Amino acid sequence: MHKWIVVITVVLLSCSFTCAAETAPPNILIFLADDVDWRDLGCYGNETIQTPVLDELATEGVLYWNAFLTTPQCSPSRISVLTGKYPHATGAEDLHMPLLAGDPIVPGMLKKVGYVSGHMNKKHYGKHADAQFDWYSKTFDKFPEFLDKAGEQPWFCWVGFTDAHRPYAPGVIPVPHDPAKVDVPPYLVDTPETRADLALYYDEIARMDGDIGRMLAAVKARGQLENTLVIYFGDNGMPFPRAKGTLYDSGVGTPLIISWPGKMEAGGEYSGLVSVVDFAPTLLEIAGVPKVNWPNDFQGTSMVPRMLDLSKPGRTYAFSERNWHDCDEHLRSVRTKKYKLIRNAYLEKNHGTAADLGGSPSFQSLLQAQADATITDTQNMIFVKPRPLLELYDVVKDPWETQNLAETKRGRKVAQELDGVLQDWMDTTGDFEPQYRRRGDHTDRETGERTQQKIPPMTNLLP
């Protein structure tokens, strides 16, 4: 009897390994939003915004409640995801800096196991990284052409939206959002101008939702959706003051939906900490790239165990940084499930504002409230100088991060502990001190106005 049990067990194990080997590697479809706050989808609780496709995707996959970016800046954020390294470790930590020649990114690594890679619309990585994709189109209607090119081979497609980046214009969707119904966060002034600005931002998110729906329909029509991993996230927070370009959750928090039919729980939710620095090793493991072919300088780790078992805990810490983005900064942060600590290097200057935000109606409303002396402490935070060295927020009790606890009796010990964690991370990942890599500002920090068009040169004193 025991012999038969052994024989049956061996046969079953042999079948399972054979079936696994014969299973085609999944296609990988990445939807990357541009400047979208994690709160601004229906599935995250926004009752006004029109996102039926993404809301449906969340019911088919997993919705992540605590996902964080490595930086609140466009090109450094995208490069960080594709390299599996923090921005300061890529050599492209500032806006518009290209990835260095010789560094591999995900599509180049996937070629080792037969993937065809495509890219749509916004790139922003530099020529070396661009060349690692097999196919490119600026318009979404060409997506079926990419599927034709891939044929029977597994494919990886990165869709880089420009929605909801500024500038805005009315008429991008048939039924625009009503300004009276938008959600105005407490760090913005609730004026008709701000509400109209937010409504146009909502419109662009809705347009993106429609584009995503059409691309998913094209995959489904070819019978490939059941073997396609779909990921939706953003590159930084919404393009409004105290969001994009900041290390508050409004700047580095991201919506994240992952659908992997037959592998991940449909309609699942995950509240553990997630960092996008883990995406690159995750995608390589899913695609079956042998670890001997992985770069030896990954700073992220694979999420696959946590994707397949949502009961597994998330990260203990999520780290983020802000460098030059129209204004020079050297900001570093560490996030736990309960606290956020931010370390400021340039204490004598108020927070730098990205140039595309300075002319916005929302920023102008803040300036007017400041002039009228009606601005609140929360709304005034980006104008305060000198800045505190450390900012500590209890993100459970204070989700908008308005009360700095770093110098309170309650928060001082926590701030010291997390500052030590932050310093250890900076040391182990090869971060640089602020005086070694600097650029001049080309946006006025007070008014948000562009002062020059040319990007200032970097002063690099690193050996």
N, C-alpha and C positions, 0 to 999 in steps of 0.2 A: 504493500500500500504506500509506504514511504517513497519507494522508487517512482511510482506513478506520479506522486505529488511533485517530486523533483523534476520529472520529465515535463509535466504540464507547465510548471513554473518557468523552466528554461524556454519552452515554446512561446509562452506568453511574452516573456521579456524580449525574445528574439523578434517577435512580431511588432512589439512596441517600438524597438529601435529601428526596424525596417520601415515601419510606417512613418516615423519621425523623419528618417532620411529621405523618404520619397515625398514628403510634404514640401510644396514649393515655398521658397522664402517669400515673406509678405512684401507687397508693394508698400511704399512709404510716401504719404501725401502730407506735406507740411503747409498749413495756412498761417502766415505770420502777419498779424495786424500791425499797422503803423500808428502809434500814439493813441492807444485805447486803454481806458481804465478798466480794471477787472470788475468793477461794480456795474459797468454799463452794458450788460446783456440781460435779457429776460430771465435766463436760468440762474443768474446771480441776484435776482430780486428786484431789478429795475422794471417797474410795471408799465412804463411808458414806451420804452424803446422797442422798435420793431426788429426782432431777431429770431424769426420762427425756425430758420434752418439750423442755427447754432443751438437753439433750445432743444430741437429734436435730436441733434447730434449728442447732446448731453444725456438724453434719455437712453440713447443707444450705447453710450460709453460711460466714462467716469468724469465727474466734475471735481476739480481740485480747488480747495478753499484757501490754501496757504502756499501758493507758488510765487517764487521771487526771481527777479532778474539779477544779473551781476552788475548792471549799470543802467541808469535811466537815459541813455543816449543811443541814438539809432545805430550808426555803423559799429561802434565798439560792442554793442549788445549783440548784433547779428554775428560778428566775427567771433565773439566769445562762445556763442552757442555752437558754431560750426567747427571750432577748434577744441572745445572741451577744456578751455583755459580761461582764467580771469583776465580782464582787459589789460591790466598792467603787465601780464606775462606774455601777451601776444605782440607787444611792441606797437600796437595800434589802439592805444587807450583813448586818444583824442578823437573828436568828431572829424570825419573825412580822412583819417589816416588809413592807408592801405595795409593789408596784411603783408608781412615780409615774404619775399621769395623763398621757396623751399619748405614752407610750412604747409602740411596737408590739412585739408578740411574734409568733412564727411563725404561729399560726393566722390572725391578722388579716392578715398579709402574704400568706398563701396564697389568701385570698379574691380577690385581684387577678387570679388566673388560674383562678377557678372552683371552687376546692376547698370542700367542705363539711367543717366541723371538729367533732369531738366530744371530750368529756372524760369520763372515768369515775373515780369515787371521789376520792382525795385531791387537792386543788388547792393551797391554801396560797400563793396569789400576790397576793391582794387583789382588790377588786371591779373595778377598771379592767381588769386582765388577764383575769379571769373572763369579762367581757363580750365578749371577742374570740372566744370559742368559740360555735358555733351550737347546740350540744346538750350536755346534761349528764345523767348518771345516777350515782347512788351505788352501784348494784348491777350486778355483771357480767352477770347474766342478761338485762339490757336491751340488750346489745350488738347482737343482731339487729335491734332497733328502730332503732338508729343506721344500720345497713347499709340498712334500708328507706328511711330518710330521705334517705340519699345517692343512692339509685337508680342512675342511670347516670353521675352526676357523680364525678369523682375525690374521694377523701376522705382526711382526716387525722384519726387518732384517737390521743389520748394517754391511756394507761391508768395511773393513779397508784395503785399498790398501797399498802396500809398494812402488809402483810407485808414485813419481819419486825420491825416496830416493837413495842416493849413497850406494854402489859403482856402477859404470856404466860399461857396456860391450857392444860391438857392436853385431848386429844380432838379436835384440829382435823383430824387425818387418821386413816384406819382403822388403819394399822399405824405406831405412833409409833417414833421412833428410839431406839435403845438407848444410854443414857448411857455405857456402858462402851466404846462404839465411836466416840465423837466425837473430833475432833482438838482438843486443848487447846493454844492458842498459848502461847509461853513467857512472855508478859507477864501471863498469868492464873495463879492458883494452882490446881494440879490437885487439887481436892477433890470429894467426891460432890456437893456443892451446885453447884459450877461446872459439873460434867458434866451434871447435871440441867437446869441453866439453858441450856446449849448445845444439849441434845437438844430442848428446847421451841423454841428458835430454829430448829433444823433443820426441825422440824415445820411451822413457818410458811412456810419457803421451799418445802417440798414442797407445801403447800396452794396457794401462788401458782403453782407449776409446773402443777398441775392446772387452775387457772383459765385460764392461758395456753393450755393444750392445747384447752380448750373454745372459746375465742375463735378460735384458728387453724382449728379444725374448721369453725366457722361461716363463715369467709372461704372456706375450701376448698369447702364445699358450694355456694357461689354461683359457683364457677368463677373467683374473683378472686385466688386466692393467687399465681398465676404472674405477676400484675402488681401485687404488693404488696411494698413495701420494709418489712422488719420489723427493728426495733432493740430490743435488750434491754440495759439497764444499770441502775445504782443511783444514788441521790442522795448517799449517804455510806456509810462503813464500818459494820460490825455494831455494835449497841447494847451494847457492852461496854467496860469501861475500857481506855484507851490505843488505842482504835479510833475509834469515832464521836467527832467533835469535835476530833480531832488531825490534824496534818499529816504523820504517818507514813503509809506506804503502806497500813496497816490502816485509815486514816481517809479518805484521798483516792484510793486505788486503787479502780477499779471493774471489775466484770465487763463485758464488752462483746461482744455477738454481733450481727452484721449479716448479714441474708439478703436478697439482691436477685436473684431467679431470672433467669437468662439474662444477667446483667450482672456479677455477682461470682462468683469462684471457689468452687464448692461444696467444703466440707471444707478451705478454706484457713485459714492461720494468719498473723498479722501481729505482729511483735515490735517494730516501730517505735513511737516515742512518739506518743500520741494525747491530745489535750485536748478535753473536751466543749465548750469555748468555740467550737470549730469546727463544732458541729452545726447551728446556725441557718443560716449561709451554705451549708452543705452541702445542707440540705433545700430551701432556696430554689432552688439550682441544679438539683437533681434534679427539682423540680416545674416548672421552666421559668419562674420569675419573672424578668423582665428586670432586669439589674443596675441600671438607672436607677431601679428601684423599691425597691432595697435601702436600708436605713438607711445613712447615711454615718458612723455611729459604731460599726460592727461592730469588735470586737477579735479576732475569730477569722477564719480563712480556710477556704475550702471544702476538704473532704477528698476530693472526687470523684476527682481524678487518682490518689490513693493507694488508693481503693477499687477502681477498675477495674484497677489495676496494682499488685499487692502487692509487686513488687520495688522500688518507689519508696521512698526513705527517709522516715521519719517526722519529727516535729518535733525540733529540737535541744534545746529546753527545754519543760517543762510547769510552769506556775506555779499556786500555790494560796495561799489565805489563810484565816485563821480570825478571826472577829470575835465579837461578843457572842452567847453561847448559854448562858443561865442564869448564866454567869460571863463577865466582860469579858476579852477577849484582843485582842492585835494581833500575830498570828503571820503570817509570810510565808515561802514556800518556793519553791525552784526545783529541778526534778528533771531529770537527764539519764539516759541509759541506765545509767550507772555510779554516779552520785552523787546524793545528796539533801542540800541545804542548807536549814536552818530558821533564821530569825532571830526571836528572842524579844524583845518590847518590855518586858514586865512582869517584870523579873528577880527582884523581891523576893517574888513570889507563886508558889506551886506551880501546876501546870496546872489550869485550871478543869474541873470534871466536870459534864456535862449532868445535869439533875435526874432524868431517867428511868433513869439508870444508877446513881445513888447508892443506891437501895434494892434493887438487884439482888443475888441470892445471890453473883454473881461479885465484885462490889465489896466486899461484906461479908466474903468470904473473903480478899480482899487486906488489909482492915483488921485482920482477926484474925491474919494472918501477920505483919503489921507489929507488932502488940501482942506476939506470941510471939517476935519477933526471928528468924523463919524466912524472911522475905521476901527474894527475890533482888534483885540490883541492877537487873535488867531489869524486874521487877515493881514496883520502888519508884520508877521514873523519873517517874511522874506526881505523886509526892509530894515530889520534891526541890525545895528552895529554899535559897539563891537559884539561879535557873536560869542556864545559860550563855547569853551573848548569841548565839552561833552554835553550831549542831549540824551536823556533817557525817558522813554515813554512806556507806560503800561498799556500795551495795545489791546488788552482785553477790556479794561475799564475805560480806556481813552482811545478808541479806534481811529480817531482823526488826528491823533498825536498833537495835542494842544497844550498839555501841561508837562513841562520839563521837570523831571524828578531828580536830576543828577545831583543837585546841591541840597536836597531835602534829607532829613534824618532817615526817612523811609527808603530813599533811593540811592544814597551815597555808597553803601556797601555793594549793592547790585551793580552800580555804574563802574566801580573799581574792578569787580570780578569780570564783567563783560569787556572792559577795556583791556584787561590782560589777555582774554581770549582773542580779541581783535588784533592785539600786537603779535601774538603767537602766529595767527594766520598770515599777517603781513610778512613776518620773518620767514615762515616756511614756504610761502608762495613767491618769494623774491620781489616783494613790493619795494618801491623806491620812496625815499623821503621827499617831501614837497619841494625842497629847494633845488633838486637835481634835474627835474624836467618841468619847464614852465613855458607858458606863452602869454603874450599880452592880451588884453581884452579887445574885442572890436565891437562890443555892445556896451552902452552906458548902463551901469548897474542900477542907477536910480530911476531912469526914465524908460529903460528897455529899448532905446533907439540905437540903430546901427551907426557906428561912428566911422567905419571904414569897410570896404568890400573885401579887401585882400586878407586872407588868413595870416595872422602874425607868425613869424618863424618861431620854432622851438629853441629854447636854450637848454641844451642837453649836457649836463656835467657828469654823467655817469661814466665810469672807466670803460 
